[in-house]
């Protein structure tokens, strides 16, 4: 069997088992939910998460964020499930609230949305410069 034929058979097998973009996660941006006051002692706060790509108005299930603690910033990276549908319109997706629990107090660190710092930003229309969401 040639390498080309083997490659085609692997692709056919993957399609036949239902593998699609729906099996993965999609990028999402976040903002602080209204009415909160964060300070150096904050360990828990609420954000509103929104799927970045078109999904007919539905953000989906918010996955636990990746939280990166650095000396001068806390970076949150959110994804949502399921992944992108095969066809969707771009009416804007709903915001889903999510309670973030930091493993330690915020201190005097900046809160950053990693989806806004990616190159290019996932959704530049909703992003502040450098993905900064809160400066202490």
VENUR-V617028 format. One line per field, one symbol per residue. phi: phi as a letter, one per 30 degrees, with the letter a starting at -180 (. if undefined). burial: + if it has 24 or more other ideal C-beta (glycine too) atoms within 12 Angstrom, else -. A space follows every 10 residues. Layout:
phi->???
burial->???
//
This chain:
phi->.ddddddddd ddddddcida dddcccdbcb bdddicbcbd ddbbacbccb eddeahicdj dddeddcccb dcabccbcbb bdddddbacc djcdccdbcd cddaeeicdd cbcdddcdcd eebddccdei idcacd
burial->---------- ---------- ----++++++ ++-----+-- -+--+-++++ +++-+--+++ -++-+-+--- --++++++++ +-++------ --+-++-+-+ -+---+--++ +++++++--- -++--+++-- ++++--
//
